[in-house]
């Protein structure tokens, strides 16, 4: 058919087609399709996809695509990534969506990372770790064996665990390998704290001692307490060591000379915890950068200013109840902004600027649960049977891990938390290493460690 005749025929057919009903139009198309060969069907298929399947992610500006994607949940977005390579590319590059999803899971966000594909990968890693926690499969256990008598004192720092024992020794372990790095002869240890060069021990013999790791030599001996020393802390910058004792006192010592600078009185029970920390908030009583000493006994937490001056008076005494049947659990958290302690009444958080109670968290059956670590996102808790992780945003327990019959300690020195940075939000790097350590009746050390990512 000539082109001119074809065009006239096509116009005539078009006018007639438009006058048909929908049913007649459908029958006409069905008839034409039945008469078509492979070339015509392929042509029809290609054009129908363009006309009927409008890909909005391909057609819209990228900013509008990102705005629409923000309304979808992450799991739906992962499904959408399977639609096409183009969809996967656009969705994977939507940084804000994946960052928000990570935050909702309790993940730390480093805004300096500009790689648009990075955050989807982080989310996939995060969702796997959170599933492991929910399924109680995020941890594994190990043991350290080497002491021949009760292990009473533990302290952890930077991948190293120090243990003090009634066998008159202290050992320093590499948690990742389980190897003992140093072993030195000491007195009976009720408390230990260490750095790269030295070990400080509080003892049941009523003294504090400082030891050199490399030689095992005792470099300083602090005498003056009349009861066992249950807790020690020190600061090299201040040249100060503090100790809490069963004689109801806290002593402040010159770290380098062993001289007792002050004896702080006012406690009516054994002082089981002392914490020396820089203040991070301003109030009428202290400024950011001031050094603060916290001391805790069975019922009270006392707050003291401390620095290069010798004398100091108690700023405040905190308690959860006047009922002497309600005692504080042995662990105490202080980061310069908040004080946190647990009791049978729940988990108490004080604002350090005002000393006001910010909140009391009361999970079910909290009477036997103790605090191990407290952060911005998570808290680490435990009782006689389990290690627990709580999401502090919802105050719900999100994971637990079974514990063996470990050695009980009313003073809290025979168990501790390991790495703590993940409590402020996981990031895929800080969920590794030691989570929890405790001493066992057979004198070994039971370790709970993060499993490697799948």
C-alpha positions in Angstrom: 0.0 0.0 0.0 1.3 3.4 -0.9 2.2 5.7 2.0 -0.5 8.2 1.0 -3.2 5.5 0.8 -1.9 4.0 4.1 -2.2 7.3 5.9 -5.7 7.8 4.6 -6.7 4.3 5.7 -5.1 4.8 9.2 -7.0 8.1 9.7 -10.3 6.4 8.7 -9.6 3.4 11.0 -8.7 5.8 13.9 -12.0 7.7 13.6 -13.9 4.4 13.5 -11.9 3.0 16.5 -12.6 6.0 18.6 -16.4 5.6 18.1 -16.4 2.0 19.4 -17.3 1.0 23.0 -14.5 -0.1 25.3 -15.6 -3.7 24.8 -15.5 -3.3 21.0 -12.1 -1.7 21.3 -10.8 -4.6 23.4 -12.1 -7.1 20.8 -10.5 -5.2 18.0 -7.1 -5.2 19.8 -7.4 -8.9 20.5 -8.1 -9.6 16.8 -5.1 -7.5 15.7 -2.8 -9.2 18.3 -3.9 -12.6 16.9 -2.9 -11.4 13.4 0.5 -10.1 14.6 3.8 -11.8 14.1 6.9 -11.8 16.3 8.1 -8.3 15.1 4.8 -6.7 15.9 4.5 -8.3 19.3 7.9 -7.3 20.3 7.2 -3.7 19.2 4.0 -3.8 21.2 5.7 -5.1 24.4 8.4 -2.4 24.3 5.9 0.4 23.9 3.5 -0.9 26.5 6.3 -1.0 29.2 7.1 2.7 28.5 3.4 3.7 28.5 2.2 1.6 31.5 5.3 1.2 33.8 6.4 4.7 34.7 9.5 4.4 36.8 9.2 7.4 39.1 12.7 6.8 40.7 14.2 7.2 37.2 12.0 10.1 36.1 11.9 12.2 39.3 14.7 14.5 40.4 16.9 12.7 43.0 15.9 15.1 45.8 12.2 14.2 45.3 13.0 10.5 45.1 14.8 10.7 48.5 11.9 12.6 50.0 9.5 9.8 49.0 11.8 7.0 50.1 11.9 8.5 53.6 8.3 7.4 54.1 9.2 3.7 53.6 10.5 1.5 56.4 14.0 0.0 55.9 12.8 -3.6 55.3 10.5 -2.4 52.5 13.4 -0.4 51.0 15.5 -3.5 51.0 12.8 -5.3 49.0 12.6 -2.3 46.7 16.3 -2.7 46.0 15.5 -5.9 44.2 13.3 -4.2 41.6 16.1 -3.1 39.3 19.7 -1.9 39.3 18.5 1.7 39.0 16.3 1.4 42.1 19.1 -0.3 44.1 21.5 2.5 43.1 19.0 5.3 44.1 17.9 3.7 47.4 21.4 2.8 48.5 22.5 6.4 48.0 19.7 7.8 50.2 22.0 8.5 53.2 19.4 10.1 55.5 17.1 7.1 55.3 19.8 4.6 56.3 21.3 6.9 59.0 17.8 7.2 60.5 17.3 3.5 60.4 20.7 2.9 62.1 19.8 5.5 64.8 16.5 3.7 65.5 18.4 0.5 66.1 20.7 2.2 68.6 23.6 2.7 66.3 26.1 5.6 66.5 26.2 7.9 63.5 29.4 9.5 62.3 28.1 12.4 60.1 31.6 13.0 58.7 31.3 9.8 56.6 30.1 11.1 53.2 30.1 7.8 51.2 26.5 7.4 50.2 26.7 3.7 49.9 28.3 3.3 53.4 25.2 3.7 55.5 23.1 1.0 53.8 26.0 -1.5 54.5 26.1 -0.2 58.1 22.3 -0.8 58.4 22.7 -4.4 57.1 25.4 -5.0 59.6 23.3 -3.4 62.4 20.2 -5.4 61.6 22.2 -8.6 61.8 23.7 -7.7 65.2 20.4 -6.7 66.6 18.8 -9.9 65.5 21.6 -11.8 67.2 20.9 -9.9 70.4 17.1 -10.5 70.1 17.8 -14.3 69.5 20.3 -14.4 72.4 23.1 -15.4 70.0 25.4 -12.3 70.1 27.9 -13.6 72.6 30.3 -16.5 73.3 32.2 -17.6 76.5 35.7 -18.3 77.5 37.7 -18.9 80.6 41.0 -17.8 82.1 42.8 -20.3 84.3 45.9 -19.6 86.4 45.0 -18.7 90.0 45.2 -21.3 92.8 42.8 -19.5 95.3 39.8 -17.3 95.3 39.8 -14.4 92.8 38.3 -11.5 94.5 39.3 -8.4 92.5 38.9 -7.6 88.8 39.6 -4.5 86.7 39.4 -4.1 82.9 41.0 -1.6 80.5 41.9 -1.5 76.8 41.7 -5.2 76.2 43.5 -6.2 79.4 42.0 -7.8 82.5 43.7 -7.6 85.9 42.8 -10.2 88.5 43.8 -10.2 92.2 43.6 -13.3 94.2 43.9 -14.8 97.7 46.9 -16.8 96.4 48.8 -13.5 97.0 49.2 -12.7 93.3 47.9 -10.4 90.7 47.8 -11.3 87.0 47.4 -9.3 83.8 45.6 -11.0 80.9 45.2 -10.3 77.3 41.5 -11.0 76.8 41.7 -11.6 73.1 44.3 -14.4 73.4 43.7 -15.6 76.9 47.4 -15.3 77.7 48.8 -14.0 81.0 51.1 -11.1 80.3 52.3 -10.4 83.8 52.1 -12.3 87.1 53.4 -10.6 90.3 53.4 -11.5 94.0 51.2 -9.2 96.1 49.2 -9.2 99.3 45.5 -10.4 99.3 43.7 -8.2 96.8 40.2 -6.8 97.5 40.5 -4.2 94.7 42.8 -3.6 91.8 43.4 -0.8 89.2 46.2 -0.6 86.7 47.8 1.3 83.9 50.8 0.4 81.6 53.4 0.8 84.2 51.8 0.2 87.6 49.2 -1.8 89.6 47.4 -0.4 92.6 45.9 -2.9 95.0 43.5 -2.5 98.0 43.9 -5.3 100.4 42.2 -7.2 103.2 45.3 -6.4 105.3 44.0 -2.8 105.6 46.6 -1.3 103.3 47.0 -0.1 99.7 50.1 -0.8 97.7 51.5 0.3 94.3 53.5 -2.2 92.2 55.6 -2.1 89.1 54.5 -4.6 86.5 57.8 -5.1 84.8 59.7 -6.0 87.9 57.0 -6.9 90.4 58.5 -4.5 92.9 56.4 -2.7 95.5 57.0 1.0 94.8 54.7 2.5 97.5 52.7 1.3 100.5 49.8 3.2 101.9 49.1 2.5 105.6 46.4 4.1 107.8 43.1 2.3 107.3 41.9 0.1 110.2 39.7 -2.1 108.0 39.9 -3.9 104.7 40.3 -1.7 101.6 37.5 -2.5 99.2 37.9 0.1 96.4 40.7 2.2 95.0 41.0 4.9 92.3 43.8 7.3 91.4 44.8 10.1 89.1 48.4 10.7 87.9 47.7 14.3 86.9 46.5 15.2 90.5 49.1 12.8 92.1 46.1 11.6 94.2 45.0 8.1 95.2 41.7 7.5 97.0 40.6 4.4 98.9 37.3 3.2 100.5 37.5 0.9 103.5 35.5 -1.3 105.9 36.5 1.3 108.6 33.7 3.6 107.2 36.2 6.1 105.9 37.6 7.4 102.6 41.3 8.3 102.5 43.0 10.7 100.1 46.7 10.0 99.5 49.6 11.5 97.7 50.2 8.9 95.0 53.9 9.5 94.6 54.8 9.6 98.3 52.2 7.5 100.1 51.4 10.4 102.5 47.8 10.5 103.7 46.4 14.0 102.8 42.9 13.6 104.3 40.5 11.2 105.9 36.9 11.7 104.8 34.3 10.7 107.4 30.5 10.5 107.5 29.8 7.0 106.1 28.0 4.6 108.6 28.8 1.4 106.6 31.7 -0.1 104.8 32.7 2.1 101.8 32.6 -0.4 98.9 33.2 2.0 96.0 35.2 5.2 95.3 35.2 6.9 91.9 37.5 9.8 90.9 36.2 11.6 87.8 36.2 15.0 86.1 32.9 16.9 86.3 31.4 17.7 82.9 28.5 20.0 84.0 28.2 23.4 85.8 26.3 24.0 89.0 26.6 26.2 92.1 28.9 23.6 93.6 31.2 22.7 90.8 32.3 23.6 87.2 33.3 21.5 84.2 36.8 20.2 84.7 36.7 20.0 88.5 37.7 16.7 89.9 34.9 15.0 91.9 35.1 12.0 94.3 32.1 9.7 94.8 32.1 7.2 97.6 29.3 4.7 98.2 28.3 2.4 101.0 25.4 0.1 101.5 22.8 2.9 101.7 24.4 6.2 100.6 26.4 7.9 97.9 28.5 10.9 99.0 29.9 13.5 96.7 33.2 15.3 97.5 35.1 18.1 95.7 38.7 17.1 95.3 41.8 18.7 93.7 45.2 19.8 94.8 43.7 21.2 98.1 43.9 18.9 101.1 40.6 19.6 102.8 37.2 19.1 101.3 33.7 18.8 102.7 30.9 16.6 101.4 28.8 18.4 98.8 25.8 16.1 98.8 24.6 12.7 100.1 22.3 10.7 97.8 20.1 7.8 98.8 17.1 6.0 97.3 15.2 5.4 100.5 15.2 6.0 104.2 14.2 2.4 104.7 17.4 0.6 105.8 16.1 -2.6 104.4 16.6 -1.2 100.9 20.3 -1.3 100.1 22.3 -0.1 97.1 23.7 -2.6 94.7 27.5 -2.6 94.7 28.0 -1.1 91.2 28.1 2.7 90.7 28.2 4.6 87.4 29.5 8.2 87.1 30.5 9.8 83.8 30.7 13.4 84.9 27.1 14.2 83.9 25.0 11.5 85.6 25.2 9.3 88.6 23.4 5.9 88.3 23.0 3.2 90.9 20.6 0.3 91.3 18.7 -1.0 94.3 15.7 -3.3 94.9 13.5 -0.3 94.1 14.9 0.0 90.6 17.6 1.8 88.6 18.1 5.4 89.8 19.6 8.2 87.6 20.6 11.5 89.1 21.5 14.7 87.2 24.9 15.7 88.5 24.3 19.4 87.9 21.2 19.6 90.1 21.4 16.3 92.1 17.7 15.7 91.0 16.5 12.2 90.2 15.9 12.2 86.5 14.2 8.8 86.3 13.7 5.5 88.1 13.6 2.5 85.8 11.7 -0.5 87.2 11.9 -3.5 84.9 9.9 -6.6 86.0 11.4 -8.6 88.9 14.2 -6.0 89.5 14.8 -6.9 93.1 17.9 -9.0 92.3 19.2 -7.2 89.2 22.5 -5.2 89.5 24.0 -2.5 87.3 27.1 -3.2 85.3 27.2 -0.3 82.8 25.0 2.6 81.8 25.2 4.6 78.6 23.1 6.9 76.4 21.4 4.1 74.5 21.9 0.8 76.4 22.4 -0.4 80.0 24.1 -3.7 81.0 22.6 -5.5 83.9 22.8 -8.9 85.5 21.4 -11.1 88.2 22.1 -14.6 89.5 21.1 -16.3 86.2 21.5 -13.9 83.3 23.3 -11.0 81.7 20.8 -8.4 80.4 20.9 -5.6 77.8 18.3 -2.9 78.2 17.3 -0.3 75.6 17.1 2.9 77.7 14.9 4.6 75.2 12.1 2.2 75.8 13.3 0.8 79.2 12.8 -2.7 77.7 15.1 -5.7 78.0 16.2 -6.6 74.5 18.6 -9.4 75.1 19.9 -11.8 77.8 22.7 -14.3 78.1 22.9 -17.2 80.6 25.5 -17.0 83.4 27.0 -19.9 85.3 27.1 -20.2 89.1 29.6 -17.5 89.6 31.2 -16.4 92.9 28.9 -13.9 94.7 30.3 -10.7 96.2 28.4 -8.2 98.2 31.0 -5.6 97.4 31.0 -6.0 93.7 34.7 -6.5 93.0 34.5 -10.0 91.6 32.5 -9.1 88.5 32.6 -6.3 86.0 31.7 -5.0 82.6 34.3 -5.0 79.8 34.2 -2.6 76.8 31.6 0.1 77.6 31.6 2.5 74.6 28.9 0.4 72.8 26.4 1.5 75.6 26.4 4.9 74.0 25.4 3.3 70.7 26.8 0.4 68.6 28.8 1.3 65.5 30.0 -2.0 64.1 33.5 -1.6 65.6 32.8 -1.3 69.3 30.8 -4.5 69.5 33.8 -6.7 70.0 36.0 -7.9 72.9 34.9 -8.4 76.5 31.4 -7.8 77.6 31.4 -9.3 81.2 33.9 -11.1 83.5 33.4 -12.8 86.8 35.3 -15.1 89.1 34.2 -18.7 89.6 34.3 -21.1 92.6 37.1 -23.1 90.9 39.2 -19.9 90.8 38.9 -19.5 87.1 37.6 -16.3 85.4 34.5 -16.6 83.3 34.4 -14.3 80.2 31.5 -13.3 78.1 32.7 -11.9 74.7 31.0 -10.5 71.6 30.8 -12.9 68.7 32.3 -11.8 65.5 29.9 -10.5 62.9 28.4 -13.1 60.6 
